[in-house]
Every structure is written in structure tokens, then in C-alpha cells.
Amino acid sequence: MSVAFPDVSAAILAGGRSTRMGRDKATLPLGDATAAKRLIELAAPLASETMLVEATPRDEEIEGARRIVDLVPESGPLGGTHAALAACRTDRLVVLSCDLLLLDAASLAAALSTSPASSALVPTIQGIRQPQLVVYRVADALPVASSLVRRRADLPKSALSIRRLAAELDADELPLERTPRFDPASLTNVNTPEEYERVSRLLGEK
């Protein structure tokens, strides 16, 4: 099957149980699908391959994605990103938080079509970086991510973050105020049951 961006793979950071949500975000039901399945289906026509990155393997069967487990335990989203970069088979990788329930194909395509030579690309809203979606050039990002997770015991917790990885890569920014095809609402995080119910209602109205 031909895809829009053959040089890109997608990785969904599924992590594990969310303390604030009280359950696994990746398995949140959305109609006939789940949060993870929705993102897998969204990425399928755009990226060459989709990976689901887990802190520990789930019992649930999830089709349409290659299952990846963190290489370095207890490293959070940075560890998941590192595992995805190490497993990636294409030049670029877009990493998505699994709770981007409002992400749409047009917004994702807008990010993938911007600055394809950048070491990293991060959307911004009113100047604030939104690390729940980042596009990486694998050859540049993997060595930096590997260094950060390898030194995790000697670094402050703030250094084990996607923001730190983007800063180390001198990431380019994608201001959404000047990117008409990218809907800023599509980067809405869903961290609590109340936010999940609100987003579920919005999706039901579409």
C-alpha cells in the first residue's frame, strides 16, 4: 500500500496505567475502537509503518502496529521515544502521545510536510512547545536519546523529558497560529476521566 510519507514511521507512546486517569489510556474506548487503535488507523495512510510502544507488554491484542517495548525501564516518554527511534526503519519518525484523541489526519500531514530535513520539529501554541507530537530525523535523534537514557541515573528528572530531547536537538518549531491546516485543538491532552468524557462527547458530535 502506498502512503503519503514513505520516509516516515509513526510511533504511539502507549506507556501504561495513568495515575490521573486511573486506567490505561491506550485502551480507552472510542466508539468501536480504542485510543490506540484510532491513532493506528489515523497514521496508516500517512506513514510506512506504525509502532505501538509499551512500558511492558499488554495482554490485549492490538492489530495494525508493530509492538515495541521500552529498552530502558522506568524512563517515561523519553524511554518510549528512545525505543521507537532504535526500532525505526525509516529516515523520519513521528512520535505521538496515545491520548491525542482529537488528532486529525490533516493536522498530522501538516506536521509531516514541514521542514523534512529538521533534526526535530515541535508544534507550538502561542510560543509554548507541544511535545505530545514531535517529528524526528532518526539519524540525529537516536544518539542524543540514547545518551540521555543511558545517563538517567546521573541526570535530574527534568532531563528525562521530550522537552529536553527537543532542546538538545535544537528542534525547529511549527507555530500553529501560522499553520492553517493544523488544528491546535487536535493536540488536546486527555489526562483525567472528566477530560475523557468531554472529548468523547465532542467526537460523538462529529
MDAnalysis code that builds the backbone (N, CA, C; Angstrom):
import MDAnalysis as mda
import numpy as np

u = mda.Universe.empty(618, n_residues=206, atom_resindex=np.repeat(np.arange(206), 3), trajectory=True)
u.add_TopologyAttr("name", ["N", "CA", "C"] * 206)
u.add_TopologyAttr("resid", np.arange(1, 207))
u.add_TopologyAttr("resname", ["MET", "SER", "VAL", "ALA", "PHE", "PRO", "ASP", "VAL", "SER", "ALA", "ALA", "ILE", "LEU", "ALA", "GLY", "GLY", "ARG", "SER", "THR", "ARG", "MET", "GLY", "ARG", "ASP", "LYS", "ALA", "THR", "LEU", "PRO", "LEU", "GLY", "ASP", "ALA", "THR", "ALA", "ALA", "LYS", "ARG", "LEU", "ILE", "GLU", "LEU", "ALA", "ALA", "PRO", "LEU", "ALA", "SER", "GLU", "THR", "MET", "LEU", "VAL", "GLU", "ALA", "THR", "PRO", "ARG", "ASP", "GLU", "GLU", "ILE", "GLU", "GLY", "ALA", "ARG", "ARG", "ILE", "VAL", "ASP", "LEU", "VAL", "PRO", "GLU", "SER", "GLY", "PRO", "LEU", "GLY", "GLY", "THR", "HIS", "ALA", "ALA", "LEU", "ALA", "ALA", "CYS", "ARG", "THR", "ASP", "ARG", "LEU", "VAL", "VAL", "LEU", "SER", "CYS", "ASP", "LEU", "LEU", "LEU", "LEU", "ASP", "ALA", "ALA", "SER", "LEU", "ALA", "ALA", "ALA", "LEU", "SER", "THR", "SER", "PRO", "ALA", "SER", "SER", "ALA", "LEU", "VAL", "PRO", "THR", "ILE", "GLN", "GLY", "ILE", "ARG", "GLN", "PRO", "GLN", "LEU", "VAL", "VAL", "TYR", "ARG", "VAL", "ALA", "ASP", "ALA", "LEU", "PRO", "VAL", "ALA", "SER", "SER", "LEU", "VAL", "ARG", "ARG", "ARG", "ALA", "ASP", "LEU", "PRO", "LYS", "SER", "ALA", "LEU", "SER", "ILE", "ARG", "ARG", "LEU", "ALA", "ALA", "GLU", "LEU", "ASP", "ALA", "ASP", "GLU", "LEU", "PRO", "LEU", "GLU", "ARG", "THR", "PRO", "ARG", "PHE", "ASP", "PRO", "ALA", "SER", "LEU", "THR", "ASN", "VAL", "ASN", "THR", "PRO", "GLU", "GLU", "TYR", "GLU", "ARG", "VAL", "SER", "ARG", "LEU", "LEU", "GLY", "GLU", "LYS"])
u.atoms.positions = np.array([
    [0.846, -1.205, 0.000],
    [0.000, 0.000, 0.000],
    [0.878, 1.251, 0.000],
    [0.609, 2.162, -0.929],
    [1.371, 3.399, -0.958],
    [0.876, 4.332, 0.150],
    [1.813, 5.097, 0.700],
    [1.482, 6.032, 1.773],
    [1.955, 7.420, 1.385],
    [1.436, 8.432, 2.069],
    [1.738, 9.813, 1.710],
    [3.181, 10.195, 2.026],
    [3.743, 9.610, 3.088],
    [5.101, 9.970, 3.520],
    [5.905, 8.689, 3.720],
    [6.446, 8.118, 2.636],
    [7.141, 6.830, 2.747],
    [8.423, 6.885, 3.568],
    [8.961, 8.074, 3.821],
    [10.179, 8.186, 4.626],
    [9.878, 8.296, 6.115],
    [8.604, 8.160, 6.495],
    [8.184, 8.376, 7.877],
    [7.579, 7.109, 8.465],
    [7.955, 6.814, 9.713],
    [7.242, 5.851, 10.544],
    [6.548, 6.621, 11.658],
    [5.525, 6.008, 12.228],
    [4.811, 6.615, 13.345],
    [4.961, 5.720, 14.570],
    [5.096, 6.356, 15.732],
    [5.165, 5.618, 16.994],
    [4.167, 6.224, 17.967],
    [3.367, 5.371, 18.566],
    [2.379, 5.795, 19.555],
    [2.882, 5.384, 20.927],
    [3.086, 6.363, 21.801],
    [3.578, 6.080, 23.143],
    [2.410, 5.632, 24.009],
    [2.306, 4.331, 24.203],
    [1.184, 3.786, 24.950],
    [1.455, 3.713, 26.447],
    [2.738, 3.697, 26.838],
    [3.075, 3.702, 28.259],
    [2.374, 2.602, 29.013],
    [1.681, 2.984, 30.070],
    [0.963, 2.009, 30.896],
    [-0.183, 2.689, 31.605],
    [-0.471, 2.245, 32.799],
    [-1.572, 2.793, 33.573],
    [-1.287, 4.251, 33.939],
    [-2.262, 5.122, 33.714],
    [-2.144, 6.545, 34.045],
    [-2.711, 6.787, 35.445],
    [-1.919, 7.432, 36.304],
    [-2.363, 7.695, 37.673],
    [-3.568, 8.623, 37.678],
    [-3.512, 9.693, 36.895],
    [-4.597, 10.674, 36.897],
    [-5.854, 10.135, 36.227],
    [-5.682, 9.339, 35.183],
    [-6.841, 8.754, 34.508],
    [-7.403, 7.577, 35.302],
    [-6.520, 6.880, 36.018],
    [-6.961, 5.721, 36.784],
    [-7.072, 4.456, 35.974],
    [-6.623, 4.504, 34.734],
    [-6.680, 3.338, 33.845],
    [-5.709, 3.550, 32.702],
    [-5.577, 2.565, 31.873],
    [-4.671, 2.612, 30.728],
    [-5.282, 3.490, 29.636],
    [-4.598, 4.589, 29.299],
    [-5.143, 5.496, 28.284],
    [-5.249, 4.839, 26.912],
    [-4.311, 3.968, 26.586],
    [-4.300, 3.370, 25.249],
    [-5.550, 2.550, 24.974],
    [-6.172, 2.020, 26.025],
    [-7.353, 1.165, 25.838],
    [-8.658, 1.902, 26.111],
    [-8.612, 3.227, 26.226],
    [-9.845, 3.993, 26.403],
    [-10.760, 3.767, 25.202],
    [-12.015, 3.404, 25.417],
    [-12.917, 3.150, 24.289],
    [-13.363, 4.439, 23.606],
    [-13.373, 4.380, 22.289],
    [-13.880, 5.482, 21.465],
    [-14.748, 4.864, 20.380],
    [-16.044, 4.812, 20.620],
    [-16.930, 4.137, 19.683],
    [-16.589, 2.663, 19.625],
    [-16.305, 2.171, 18.420],
    [-15.964, 0.762, 18.249],
    [-14.474, 0.504, 18.366],
    [-13.686, 1.534, 18.634],
    [-12.231, 1.396, 18.691],
    [-11.725, 1.795, 20.077],
    [-10.408, 1.904, 20.195],
    [-9.767, 2.406, 21.404],
    [-8.890, 3.591, 21.015],
    [-8.361, 4.282, 22.017],
    [-7.496, 5.433, 21.731],
    [-6.307, 5.019, 20.870],
    [-5.665, 3.905, 21.226],
    [-4.507, 3.459, 20.451],
    [-4.912, 3.048, 19.040],
    [-6.013, 2.310, 18.917],
    [-6.443, 1.845, 17.598],
    [-6.810, 3.024, 16.699],
    [-7.413, 4.051, 17.272],
    [-7.777, 5.228, 16.474],
    [-6.526, 5.875, 15.871],
    [-5.454, 6.012, 16.679],
    [-4.224, 6.622, 16.169],
    [-3.530, 5.710, 15.165],
    [-3.591, 4.400, 15.388],
    [-3.009, 3.460, 14.419],
    [-3.692, 3.623, 13.063],
    [-5.010, 3.702, 13.066],
    [-5.760, 3.864, 11.813],
    [-5.515, 5.225, 11.186],
    [-5.324, 6.255, 12.018],
    [-5.052, 7.592, 11.508],
    [-3.706, 7.643, 10.794],
    [-2.710, 6.963, 11.356],
    [-1.355, 7.009, 10.794],
    [-1.194, 6.117, 9.570],
    [-2.021, 5.100, 9.434],
    [-1.815, 4.077, 8.400],
    [-1.647, 4.636, 6.986],
    [-2.497, 5.576, 6.518],
    [-2.321, 6.069, 5.145],
    [-1.200, 7.101, 4.995],
    [-0.605, 7.506, 6.096],
    [0.414, 8.553, 6.046],
    [1.829, 8.011, 6.196],
    [2.030, 7.028, 7.072],
    [3.364, 6.552, 7.422],
    [3.612, 5.136, 6.915],
    [4.879, 4.824, 6.663],
    [5.238, 3.499, 6.165],
    [4.936, 2.402, 7.169],
    [5.114, 2.713, 8.431],
    [4.885, 1.728, 9.483],
    [4.425, 2.447, 10.736],
    [3.612, 1.768, 11.528],
    [3.194, 2.305, 12.818],
    [3.637, 1.348, 13.912],
    [4.213, 1.910, 14.967],
    [4.645, 1.131, 16.119],
    [3.838, 1.550, 17.341],
    [3.547, 0.593, 18.203],
    [2.930, 0.863, 19.494],
    [3.990, 0.579, 20.548],
    [4.369, 1.614, 21.287],
    [5.473, 1.499, 22.247],
    [4.906, 1.372, 23.647],
    [5.279, 0.295, 24.331],
    [4.728, -0.015, 25.638],
    [5.836, -0.096, 26.686],
    [5.499, 0.293, 27.915],
    [6.453, 0.141, 29.010],
    [6.653, -1.339, 29.322],
    [5.560, -2.076, 29.342],
    [5.575, -3.536, 29.478],
    [4.535, -4.094, 28.518],
    [4.728, -5.305, 28.012],
    [3.779, -5.846, 27.022],
    [2.369, -5.984, 27.604],
    [1.374, -5.615, 26.821],
    [-0.022, -5.768, 27.220],
    [-0.536, -7.145, 26.820],
    [-1.573, -7.566, 27.531],
    [-2.233, -8.820, 27.166],
    [-3.151, -8.630, 25.960],
    [-3.691, -7.403, 25.814],
    [-4.652, -7.149, 24.739],
    [-3.995, -7.285, 23.363],
    [-4.735, -7.830, 22.429],
    [-4.272, -7.908, 21.050],
    [-4.618, -6.603, 20.360],
    [-3.614, -5.957, 19.768],
    [-3.809, -4.690, 19.068],
    [-3.259, -4.853, 17.655],
    [-4.124, -4.824, 16.676],
    [-3.728, -5.064, 15.294],
    [-3.299, -3.768, 14.610],
    [-2.480, -3.914, 13.580],
    [-2.123, -2.780, 12.736],
    [-0.859, -2.065, 13.121],
    [-0.177, -2.537, 14.168],
    [1.040, -1.858, 14.608],
    [2.063, -2.879, 15.076],
    [3.321, -2.572, 14.884],
    [4.397, -3.396, 15.442],
    [4.564, -3.040, 16.912],
    [4.574, -4.031, 17.771],
    [4.649, -3.801, 19.209],
    [6.113, -3.650, 19.623],
    [6.411, -2.575, 20.339],
    [7.764, -2.277, 20.813],
    [7.706, -2.081, 22.322],
    [8.686, -2.606, 23.036],
    [8.759, -2.438, 24.487],
    [9.967, -1.561, 24.815],
    [9.810, -0.685, 25.810],
    [10.908, 0.192, 26.234],
    [12.192, -0.613, 26.431],
    [13.299, -0.108, 25.916],
    [14.593, -0.756, 26.106],
    [15.167, -0.463, 27.483],
    [14.844, 0.713, 28.010],
    [15.347, 1.137, 29.320],
    [14.140, 1.364, 30.219],
    [13.882, 0.481, 31.182],
    [12.695, 0.614, 32.030],
    [12.708, 1.903, 32.855],
    [11.514, 2.325, 33.222],
    [11.332, 3.467, 34.122],
    [11.932, 4.762, 33.565],
    [11.853, 4.933, 32.256],
    [12.390, 6.156, 31.631],
    [11.303, 7.031, 31.040],
    [10.030, 6.695, 31.279],
    [8.929, 7.545, 30.862],
    [8.825, 7.717, 29.363],
    [8.206, 8.825, 28.924],
    [8.051, 9.072, 27.482],
    [9.377, 9.144, 26.733],
    [10.429, 9.619, 27.401],
    [11.736, 9.643, 26.739],
    [12.203, 8.226, 26.430],
    [11.976, 7.299, 27.379],
    [12.352, 5.914, 27.134],
    [11.562, 5.301, 25.993],
    [10.283, 5.633, 25.899],
    [9.475, 5.142, 24.792],
    [9.945, 5.699, 23.463],
    [10.278, 6.985, 23.447],
    [10.796, 7.613, 22.230],
    [12.111, 6.976, 21.819],
    [12.976, 6.734, 22.793],
    [14.262, 6.092, 22.512],
    [14.050, 4.711, 21.894],
    [13.140, 3.912, 22.466],
    [12.870, 2.579, 21.920],
    [12.345, 2.661, 20.497],
    [11.466, 3.632, 20.224],
    [10.913, 3.782, 18.879],
    [11.977, 4.207, 17.881],
    [12.828, 5.127, 18.286],
    [13.922, 5.555, 17.401],
    [14.845, 4.381, 17.080],
    [15.139, 3.562, 18.089],
    [16.032, 2.425, 17.879],
    [15.413, 1.387, 16.954],
    [14.104, 1.263, 16.977],
    [13.416, 0.266, 16.152],
    [13.019, 0.791, 14.777],
    [13.147, 2.086, 14.563],
    [12.631, 2.714, 13.347],
    [13.409, 2.263, 12.103],
    [12.672, 2.027, 11.020],
    [13.267, 1.563, 9.764],
    [13.267, 2.626, 8.673],
    [12.815, 3.842, 9.001],
    [12.753, 4.918, 8.017],
    [13.597, 6.098, 8.487],
    [13.757, 7.093, 7.614],
    [14.596, 8.242, 7.948],
    [13.978, 9.134, 9.013],
    [12.623, 9.213, 9.028],
    [11.962, 10.095, 9.981],
    [10.964, 9.316, 10.828],
    [10.698, 9.848, 11.987],
    [9.767, 9.208, 12.916],
    [8.909, 10.277, 13.573],
    [7.597, 10.098, 13.528],
    [6.707, 10.981, 14.282],
    [6.247, 10.213, 15.507],
    [6.404, 10.843, 16.669],
    [6.047, 10.207, 17.944],
    [4.817, 10.908, 18.499],
    [3.801, 10.116, 18.828],
    [2.512, 10.638, 19.269],
    [2.172, 10.111, 20.659],
    [1.681, 10.990, 21.518],
    [1.102, 10.533, 22.776],
    [-0.199, 9.797, 22.482],
    [-0.467, 8.741, 23.243],
    [-1.639, 7.926, 22.916],
    [-2.951, 8.609, 23.279],
    [-2.882, 9.721, 24.023],
    [-4.127, 10.391, 24.433],
    [-4.486, 11.565, 23.538],
    [-3.928, 11.608, 22.330],
    [-4.309, 12.649, 21.365],
    [-5.581, 12.214, 20.651],
    [-6.666, 12.217, 21.385],
    [-7.913, 11.668, 20.864],
    [-8.544, 12.536, 19.783],
    [-8.153, 13.812, 19.727],
    [-8.731, 14.721, 18.728],
    [-7.815, 14.936, 17.519],
    [-6.680, 14.267, 17.490],
    [-5.772, 14.449, 16.357],
    [-6.460, 14.017, 15.068],
    [-6.296, 14.831, 14.016],
    [-6.900, 14.509, 12.720],
    [-5.811, 14.362, 11.662],
    [-6.169, 13.723, 10.571],
    [-5.192, 13.400, 9.533],
    [-4.590, 14.650, 8.900],
    [-5.390, 15.690, 8.691],
    [-4.880, 16.910, 8.066],
    [-3.810, 17.564, 8.933],
    [-4.024, 17.581, 10.245],
    [-3.043, 18.182, 11.152],
    [-1.751, 17.370, 11.164],
    [-1.878, 16.057, 11.224],
    [-0.686, 15.210, 11.211],
    [0.077, 15.371, 9.906],
    [-0.638, 15.426, 8.783],
    [0.013, 15.606, 7.488],
    [0.713, 16.958, 7.405],
    [0.130, 17.978, 8.007],
    [0.760, 19.299, 8.003],
    [2.100, 19.262, 8.723],
    [2.167, 18.538, 9.828],
    [3.433, 18.425, 10.558],
    [4.461, 17.642, 9.736],
    [4.036, 16.578, 9.083],
    [4.965, 15.732, 8.344],
    [5.480, 16.392, 7.073],
    [4.744, 17.339, 6.542],
    [5.161, 18.009, 5.300],
    [6.018, 19.243, 5.567],
    [6.273, 19.555, 6.833],
    [7.035, 20.748, 7.203],
    [8.456, 20.374, 7.594],
    [9.448, 21.141, 7.072],
    [10.861, 21.001, 7.456],
    [11.322, 19.554, 7.513],
    [11.260, 18.830, 6.399],
    [11.630, 17.411, 6.435],
    [13.101, 17.162, 6.770],
    [13.958, 18.173, 6.675],
    [15.378, 17.987, 6.991],
    [15.708, 18.313, 8.444],
    [14.735, 18.752, 9.228],
    [14.986, 19.125, 10.616],
    [15.370, 17.909, 11.453],
    [16.273, 18.129, 12.426],
    [16.584, 17.062, 13.380],
    [15.364, 16.719, 14.215],
    [14.571, 17.747, 14.517],
    [13.314, 17.554, 15.232],
    [12.413, 18.739, 14.936],
    [11.117, 18.488, 14.943],
    [10.122, 19.532, 14.700],
    [9.043, 19.410, 15.776],
    [8.787, 20.531, 16.472],
    [7.819, 20.534, 17.565],
    [6.764, 21.607, 17.296],
    [5.490, 21.275, 17.312],
    [4.450, 22.311, 17.197],
    [4.474, 23.238, 18.410],
    [4.081, 24.485, 18.189],
    [3.942, 25.431, 19.297],
    [2.578, 26.102, 19.219],
    [2.044, 26.425, 20.388],
    [0.812, 27.199, 20.505],
    [1.132, 28.406, 21.373],
    [1.049, 29.594, 20.779],
    [1.397, 30.836, 21.473],
    [2.784, 30.744, 22.080],
    [3.723, 30.180, 21.318],
    [5.115, 30.110, 21.733],
    [5.458, 28.977, 22.669],
    [4.481, 28.172, 23.081],
    [4.726, 27.073, 24.015],
    [4.823, 25.761, 23.228],
    [5.921, 25.048, 23.427],
    [6.119, 23.795, 22.717],
    [5.124, 22.734, 23.177],
    [4.665, 21.936, 22.218],
    [3.676, 20.885, 22.473],
    [4.332, 19.529, 22.181],
    [5.006, 18.948, 23.178],
    [5.806, 17.742, 22.917],
    [5.004, 16.462, 22.776],
    [3.670, 16.566, 22.764],
    [2.871, 15.353, 22.578],
    [2.871, 14.878, 21.127],
    [3.442, 15.701, 20.225],
    [3.661, 15.295, 18.836],
    [4.992, 15.900, 18.401],
    [5.936, 15.035, 18.065],
    [7.252, 15.506, 17.613],
    [7.682, 14.666, 16.417],
    [8.242, 15.335, 15.416],
    [8.797, 14.649, 14.253],
    [10.317, 14.680, 14.369],
    [10.951, 13.505, 14.293],
    [12.406, 13.399, 14.444],
    [13.062, 12.889, 13.166],
    [14.301, 13.361, 12.918],
    [15.167, 12.693, 11.946],
    [15.958, 11.667, 12.745],
    [15.769, 10.405, 12.425],
    [16.253, 9.322, 13.280],
    [17.766, 9.355, 13.458],
    [18.507, 9.597, 12.398],
    [19.970, 9.584, 12.496],
    [20.483, 10.631, 13.471],
    [19.784, 11.745, 13.586],
    [20.186, 12.799, 14.517],
    [19.681, 12.540, 15.933],
    [18.450, 12.056, 16.037],
    [17.798, 11.965, 17.349],
    [18.210, 10.746, 18.153],
    [18.468, 9.611, 17.505],
    [18.757, 8.386, 18.247],
    [19.997, 8.507, 19.134],
    [21.121, 9.047, 18.651],
    [22.287, 9.145, 19.537],
    [22.032, 10.034, 20.762],
    [21.271, 11.099, 20.580],
    [21.001, 12.010, 21.699],
    [20.064, 11.349, 22.697],
    [19.005, 10.694, 22.207],
    [18.088, 9.995, 23.103],
    [18.808, 8.873, 23.851],
    [19.680, 8.152, 23.160],
    [20.437, 7.071, 23.798],
    [21.314, 7.606, 24.912],
    [21.947, 8.728, 24.667],
    [22.808, 9.332, 25.686],
    [22.016, 9.743, 26.919],
    [20.844, 10.324, 26.704],
    [20.035, 10.777, 27.840],
    [19.551, 9.608, 28.691],
    [19.045, 8.559, 28.063],
    [18.539, 7.429, 28.863],
    [19.687, 6.653, 29.497],
    [20.839, 6.620, 28.844],
    [21.985, 5.902, 29.417],
    [22.493, 6.600, 30.680],
    [22.365, 7.938, 30.695],
    [22.854, 8.717, 31.844],
    [21.734, 9.069, 32.827],
    [20.605, 8.367, 32.742],
    [19.425, 8.780, 33.506],
    [19.671, 8.818, 35.013],
    [20.536, 7.922, 35.517],
    [20.787, 7.893, 36.959],
    [21.542, 9.134, 37.431],
    [22.256, 9.785, 36.531],
    [23.077, 10.948, 36.889],
    [22.427, 12.274, 36.521],
    [21.225, 12.204, 35.946],
    [20.561, 13.417, 35.473],
    [19.346, 13.729, 36.330],
    [18.983, 15.023, 36.457],
    [17.730, 15.349, 37.144],
    [16.542, 14.846, 36.337],
    [15.413, 14.666, 37.004],
    [14.228, 14.133, 36.337],
    [13.814, 14.996, 35.149],
    [14.038, 16.299, 35.257],
    [13.667, 17.209, 34.167],
    [14.434, 16.924, 32.881],
    [15.593, 16.274, 33.026],
    [16.392, 15.961, 31.836],
    [15.839, 14.757, 31.089],
    [15.002, 13.954, 31.759],
    [14.429, 12.761, 31.126],
    [13.059, 13.088, 30.551],
    [13.030, 14.037, 29.638],
    [11.771, 14.508, 29.077],
    [11.914, 14.728, 27.578],
    [10.766, 14.748, 26.917],
    [10.754, 15.047, 25.485],
    [11.198, 16.487, 25.247],
    [10.839, 17.376, 26.150],
    [11.275, 18.775, 26.004],
    [12.797, 18.864, 26.006],
    [13.449, 18.103, 26.886],
    [14.903, 18.125, 26.935],
    [15.495, 17.553, 25.653],
    [14.939, 16.455, 25.165],
    [15.429, 15.877, 23.918],
    [15.292, 16.877, 22.776],
    [14.150, 17.543, 22.682],
    [13.943, 18.536, 21.624],
    [14.938, 19.685, 21.751],
    [15.206, 20.099, 22.981],
    [16.164, 21.199, 23.200],
    [17.570, 20.774, 22.790],
    [17.946, 19.552, 23.143],
    [19.294, 19.057, 22.785],
    [19.456, 18.970, 21.270],
    [18.371, 18.714, 20.577],
    [18.408, 18.613, 19.114],
    [18.228, 19.957, 18.429],
    [18.068, 21.023, 19.230],
    [17.800, 22.355, 18.681],
    [16.634, 22.293, 17.693],
    [15.528, 21.743, 18.184],
    [14.368, 21.467, 17.337],
    [13.816, 22.725, 16.676],
    [13.399, 22.572, 15.438],
    [12.644, 23.627, 14.775],
    [11.232, 23.651, 15.357],
    [10.585, 24.800, 15.240],
    [9.234, 24.946, 15.767],
    [8.231, 25.149, 14.639],
    [7.024, 24.631, 14.872],
    [5.927, 24.787, 13.915],
    [4.823, 25.589, 14.612],
    [4.821, 26.927, 14.443],
    [3.781, 27.736, 15.114],
    [2.405, 27.458, 14.497],
    [1.518, 26.935, 15.295],
    [0.221, 26.547, 14.744],
    [-0.637, 27.744, 14.369],
    [-0.338, 28.916, 14.949],
    [-1.065, 30.125, 14.557],
    [-0.814, 30.474, 13.093],
    [0.294, 29.980, 12.545],
    [0.630, 30.269, 11.145],
    [0.581, 29.000, 10.290],
    [-0.122, 27.991, 10.779],
    [-0.238, 26.735, 10.042],
    [-1.717, 26.392, 9.919],
    [-2.395, 26.952, 8.921],
    [-3.857, 26.813, 8.838],
    [-4.353, 25.378, 8.787],
    [-3.551, 24.470, 8.220],
    [-4.031, 23.086, 8.077],
    [-3.944, 22.302, 9.386],
    [-3.279, 22.865, 10.382],
    [-3.091, 22.150, 11.651],
    [-4.012, 22.765, 12.692],
    [-4.989, 21.993, 13.131],
    [-5.953, 22.454, 14.126],
    [-5.331, 22.346, 15.518],
    [-5.111, 23.464, 16.228],
    [-4.497, 23.390, 17.556],
    [-5.264, 22.495, 18.528],
    [-6.567, 22.414, 18.372],
    [-7.367, 21.567, 19.272],
    [-7.005, 20.096, 19.144],
    [-6.379, 19.723, 18.022],
    [-6.038, 18.316, 17.818],
    [-4.926, 17.850, 18.751],
    [-4.251, 18.794, 19.415],
    [-3.192, 18.436, 20.362],
    [-3.690, 18.438, 21.809],
    [-4.984, 18.441, 21.985],
    [-5.552, 18.411, 23.334],
    [-5.180, 17.109, 24.036],
    [-4.561, 17.230, 25.223],
    [-4.252, 16.055, 26.040],
    [-5.487, 15.622, 26.816],
    [-5.598, 14.341, 27.053],
    [-6.693, 13.806, 27.858],
    [-6.069, 13.087, 29.052],
    [-6.114, 13.741, 30.212],
    [-5.408, 13.219, 31.381],
    [-6.317, 12.737, 32.503],
    [-7.585, 13.123, 32.489],
    [-8.489, 12.787, 33.583],
    [-9.779, 12.186, 33.026],
    [-10.555, 11.488, 33.855],
    [-11.842, 10.966, 33.386],
    [-12.772, 12.057, 32.874],
    [-12.731, 13.232, 33.491],
    [-13.596, 14.330, 33.067],
    [-13.212, 14.814, 31.667],
    [-11.906, 14.912, 31.403],
    [-11.451, 15.325, 30.079],
    [-11.803, 14.257, 29.035],
    [-11.695, 13.012, 29.424],
    [-12.052, 11.927, 28.509],
    [-13.531, 11.974, 28.141],
    [-14.388, 12.197, 29.125],
    [-15.827, 12.284, 28.845],
    [-16.136, 13.454, 27.930],
    [-15.480, 14.592, 28.151],
    [-15.719, 15.770, 27.315],
    [-15.286, 15.520, 25.875],
    [-14.107, 14.931, 25.708],
    [-13.616, 14.653, 24.357],
    [-14.479, 13.587, 23.687],
    [-14.933, 12.594, 24.434],
    [-15.808, 11.566, 23.863],
    [-17.077, 12.163, 23.311],
    [-17.616, 13.136, 24.045],
    [-18.838, 13.806, 23.571],
    [-18.548, 14.593, 22.290],
    [-17.409, 15.268, 22.237],
    [-17.048, 16.031, 21.042],
    [-16.907, 15.102, 19.830],
    [-16.266, 13.969, 20.019],
    [-16.096, 13.030, 18.906],
    [-17.441, 12.446, 18.476],
    [-18.348, 12.262, 19.422],
    [-19.666, 11.743, 19.105],
    [-20.504, 12.704, 18.310],
    [-20.168, 14.007, 18.425],
    [-20.920, 15.028, 17.709],
    [-20.402, 15.245, 16.296],
    [-19.216, 14.725, 16.010],
    [-18.645, 14.967, 14.683],
    [-19.287, 14.062, 13.635],
])
